[in-house]
Amino acid sequence: MNIPLQRNHGFKKVLQTALLLLLLVSLPLSALRVEAKELTNPAFSYGESLTAEEKERTEALLGVSSVADQHLVAIRELNGLLRNNVNYYQVYSSVYIIPGAEGEGVRVDIVTPATITRITEAQYQNAAITAGAVNVTLRIASVKAVDGSGALAGVYKAFQEAGFTLSEDNVAVAQEELQETSDIHEENDGKEGYSDDLLNAAIADMKAQIQQYKEDHGGVITDTVIINIVNNVINNYNLQDILSEENIERLVNLMKKFSELEFTDAQKEAIKDFGQNLIKEGGNLLDNVKSTWEDLDEDVKTGITGFFRSIFEAIGKFFKGLFN
């Protein structure tokens, strides 16, 4: 029995649409994203405010190689590099960036912790990964007490000078993340049951779950899902009685902005690696964390569902209706 011509034409049109959708689904996600940036040569970014003697002392503190590229970070550049409008009048903190092996993620060593007064190692790591850096070690130092913003600007400057353009959206979110986590840390530092490592591991866990959910649902995630992820992670990390409602609201807003960014597989691995290392090395507060790194909660990790499943179900219903 032949299918009528009009119906056959509709069949061909729908089949073509289905094949196109399947082709789009089968494309590797990396083909739709900007690749993470990796330096191939060590780089030393130093603050403009350093005297010649202070610069030399900073190089010695950081162990800068004689073959490292050198980049001066000027005061007038800070707002552009950091995507903010802070009224900077000096820049002393400096960074030595050492390229690492594939899969190494981002490592941070604050060589002079007494003079980096605001930004912690974990906060530097989180921000650098969000901005797009992977497989590097960042050694940070300052000869004078500063908040440490200049060193992060130096990371961005080194990538810029190497010919890379980090996503403005990623850098902007990274800077907001740095501000928010620093503020939340200052508000809660010293409270029983709290640590900077605990907070940053929780944030990394939120990021990993958000990225996993997007991957499982065609790149789509709702505000409700983000709120649930944030609250679930806060409970898992035993922070529900420590963080204020305002702290939690700030984390939710930050994660909403983070959810709009796109990441490569290398960046996702860097986020995962960072969080897992904090759990392993972050002290007894992290011993009992009910982490979801290896087995995300069922309401987050659902396999091929949502958008993709609806495509396959629609195709199946079409064929069933066509031949019944």
N, C-alpha and C positions, 0 to 999 in steps of 0.2 A: 504494500500500500504506500503510495507516494505522499509526501508531506506537501500540502498546498504551497504555492509559490510565495504568497504573502507571509505565511508563517515561517517558511524556510528563510526568507530574507531577515525576519526578526531574529531567528535562531543564529544566523551568521553574525548579525550585529552584536548580539549579547555575548556570543562566543568570543568575538574579537575583543570586546570590553573586558571579559573575564581573563583572557590571555594577557592583556596589557596590565591588569591589576596584579596578576600572578608574577609577571616580569618585574614589576616595581617592588613587590614583596620580596622577591628573590635577590634583589640587588644587595650587596654587602653594605651595611650602614656606614662603613668607613668611606664609601664612595661619595657620600652626601655630606661629609664633614671636612673641615680643615684639619690637616694632620698636626699632631702635637709637635712642638718645636724642641729640637735638641741641638745643643752646641757641640762642635767637634774639637774646639780648642779651649783650654782654660782661659778664664777672663777675670780681671781684677777691676772692679768699679769702685772708685774712691770719691769722697766728698770734696767739693770745691773749697771748703773752709779749712782744710788741712794745710799746715805749713809744710815745707819740704821735709823738715825733720820729722814731723808727725806722720806724714805719708810714708816715709821710710820705716818708721816704727810700726805703723799699721801693717805694712807688707811683711815685716818680720813676724808679727803676731800671727798673721794668717798663713805664713809659709808660702808666699806667692812664688811661683816658678818664674824663672828668667824668661821663659818662652810665652808667658801668658799675655794675652791682649790686654791693653790698659785703656780704661774709659773714665774720663772725668765727668762726674755728675754735678752740674751747675745748679745753683739755687733757683735760677729762673726756669729751669726745666722741670722742677719737682711737680708742679701742678699738672703739667701736661703728661708726665710719666705716670703719676699716681691717680689721675682723673679726679682731682679734688680742687677745692679753692681755699685751702689752708694758707695762712700768711706765714710762709717759711722765711727765716732770716739767716739760717745756717744749715750746713749739712756736713756731718762728721762721720756718721756710721758708714762703713764700707763692707764690700762683700767680695769674696774670692769664690768663683764658680768653677767647679771641677766636673767635667763630663764623666758620666758613669756608664756602666754596661747596661744593655737592654734588660728591662724588667727590674731595674734597681729602684725606680721611683724617685722620690725627692728626699734627701737627707739634709738635716740642718745641724750645724754646730756653732753655738754662740760662744766664741772664744773669750769674750770679755763680758760675762753676765752682769757684772757689777755696773757696767756703763750702758747697757741696753735696758732701759728702765721700764718699758711698756710692753713691747712685743716679745712673746715667748717663742721657743723653738717650734712648738706644735702649731702656733698661730702662723709663723712664717711658712711652714710646710703646707698647711691647709690653703693659704692664700696663693702660694706659688703654683700648686696643683690646679686650683680653680682658674688661674690666669692662663695655664696651658703648658707649664714646664713639666718635663719628665726626665728621669735618668740623670739627675745632677746632684752633687753635694754642694751645699751653700755654707761657707765658713764666714762668720760675721763678727766684726769687731769695731770698737770705737775708742779713741783715746780720751774722749770726754763723755760725760753722762748725757745721753739723748734718748728719745723714744724709740729710735731704730728705723724710722720711715725711710731714711736715705738709703739704707742697705737694700730694701725692697725695690726702691726706685732704680738702684744700681743693677738689680737683676733684670728689670725691664729694659734698661739702657743697653745692657750687654746683648740681649736678644735683638734689639733694634739695630745695633752696630754690626751684628753678624748677618744682617739682611732679612731677619724675620719680622713679621708684623703680628704681634699677639692681638687677638680679638679685643676690640674696645669694650664690648659688652662683658667679656670674661674678666678683663682687668677691672672694670668698674665694679662688678659684683665681688671680685676678690678684695678690693679695697674696702667696700662696705662690710664684707665679712670680717676683715681685720679689725675695723672699728667696732663692730658689734661684739665680736668675741672678746676684744680687749676690755670693753666696757662691762660686759657680763662677768668677766673674770675679776675685774677690780671690785665689783659689787659683792662677789661671793667668796673671794679669796680669804682663807682663814676659817671658813665655816666647817664644822665637822661633817665629814662625808663628801666633801668637795675637793677636786683638784683640777688644775688646768688640763692635764692629760685626760681626765675623765670627760670633761666638757668637749674637748676636741675629738676624742674617740667617738662620742655620741654624735657630733656633727658629721663626722666622716661616715658613720653608719646611716644617718639620715640621707646623706648624699647618695650612698650606694643603693639604698632602697628606692629612692626616687628614680635613679637611672635604670634600675632593674625593672621597675614598674613601667616606665616609658618604653623600654625595649619590648616588654611583653604586651603592650597595648598600642602599638603603632605610633609611638612617640607622643601619645596623649596622656595627660594626667590632670585631674581636677583639684581644685583647692581643698575639697573635702578629704581626698586621699592624702594630700600633703599634710593637712592638720592631723589626720589619724597617724601617719608615719611619725611625725614629730612627737606627738603625745605618747605613742607606744615606745619609742626609743627613750624618751625621758624617763618613763617608768622602768624600762629594762635596765637603765643605768642608775636607778635609784636617785634620780635628781628631782623627783616630783615634789618633795618637801623642802627642797633647797632653792630652786629657781623660783623667782617671783612670776606672777601672771604677766607682768610687763616683759620680763626676760623671755618667757615662752612665746609671747606674741611677736617679739623681735626675731626670734628664731624662725617662727612660721613665715613671717614676711621675707626673711632672708632666703629660706628654702623655696618660696614661690619664685623668687627671682632666679635662684640657682636652677630651678626646673626648666627655665626657658633657654638655658644654654645647651649646646651640643658638645659631646665629648667623644674622642676616639677611644678605641679599646685600650690603648696604652695609658690614657689618662684615667680610665675607669680602674685599670689595674693599679695605678699609682694611688688612687683613693682607697682601694681595698687594702693594699699593702700598708699604707699609712695607718689605717684604723687597726688592722690586725697587730702591727708592731706596737702600737700604743697599749693594746690590751695585754700583750705579752710582757711589756717592759714598764707599764705604768704604775706598778705598785699594788698594794693589797686592795685598794678601792675598786680595782678592775677585775679582781679575782672571781667575783660572783656575777659578773655581767652576763646576762642572757643574750649574748650576741647573735645576730641573724646573718653573719657574713656567709656561712656555708649553706645555710638552709633558711632562706627568707620566709617570713610568716606566710601562711596560706592565702591571706587576703591581699598579699603583695605579689607573691610569685605564683602565677597561675598558668604558665606555659603559653601556648598559642591560643589566646582568648580575645575577648573584646572585639576590636576592629577587624583583625585578621579572621577570626572565627566567623564573624558575620558575613564576610565575603564568601567563604567556603559554603556556609549554610545557604546563602542566597543562590549560589550556583547550583547546589544540590536540589533545592526546591524547584528551580527553573527546569532542570532536566526531568525531574519527577513529574511536573505538571505537563511538560511537553509531550511525553510518551504515554501518559496514562489515558 
